[in-house]
């Protein structure tokens, strides 16, 4: 069973056992979360598409860890004006494991 689920404003295609990284969630590590924001649910025989969500379906996941991604460098320069700026950014994420698709 696969599902397209909305987590923190983004859509992900998931199935049981998947480990994915999403934008940082407010729950603590080890927390079990259940969401009913399932946009589509499908397998080999049947497809359910929601308007906007599929009623009666849900996805359960466990938050494994929180962390920061790789550093991204932003460099700005204006030629002939002696203007150069460098900034860095590390996006925070949560790694989750899908435990059930219902």
N, C-alpha and C positions, 0 to 999 in steps of 0.2 A: 504494500500500500504506500503510495506516494502522496504528498500534499504540498500545496503552495500556501505558505503561511506568512502572515505579516507580523514581524517582530521589530519593535522600536522604529516604525515607519518605513521599513524596507521589506521586500518580499524575498523569500528563500524557498527553494524546492528541497524538501526534506523527506526522509524515510527513517524508520526505526534503526537506531544504531549510528546515525550520522553525527559527526562532531564538526561544528561550524563556529566561525567567529562572527559576532554581531557587534553593533555599537554598544558601548558600556551600559549595562542594566543596573538598576538601583538595588536589586536584591543581593544578599551576601552569598559567598561561595558555599556550595553544597545545598543551596535552597532548591526545592522542587517547585516548578511553576507550571501552571496549566493555562493555556490560552485557547479561546474559541474564535480567534480571528483567522479562520481557515477560508481562503479564497477559492480553492479548488482541491478536490480529493479524487484520486484515480488509481486504478490498477489495470490488469490485463482485460478485464471484462466490462467494467463499469466506470463512468466518469460523472462526477457531480460538480457542477459549477454554481457558485453562489451569486447572489445579487444583493449586496456585495459579498456576504459571507454565507457559507454552507451551514444551515441550521442543524443542530444536533451533533456536530463534529468538533473535535478538539485535538490539540497536540500538547503532550506533556514533555517537559525537558528539565534537565538538571544543570545548574550552573557549575562548571568545573573550576574555572579560575578567571581572574581579572588580570589584565596586563596592558602593556603599551606596544604599539606596532613599531616598525622601523622608522628611523628619523627621515623626514623629508626636508630637503633644503630648498628655500625660496631665495633666489638671487635677483635683485633689481639693479639696473644700471641705466643711466642716461649718458649717451656719448657726448663728449666735449664739455661736460658740465661738472666733472669730478664728483658725481653722485653714484655711490655704490652702497647697497644694503644687503645683508644676508640675514635670513631668519630661518629658524628650524622649528619643526612641529612633529610631535609623536601622538598619533591618534590612540585614544584609549579604547579597549575592546573587552568583551566578555566571551569566553569560550564555553559553548553549551553542547550538551549531548542529548539527542532526541531519544526519549525512553518509550514513547507510545504515540501512535497516530490512530485516532478513533473516528 
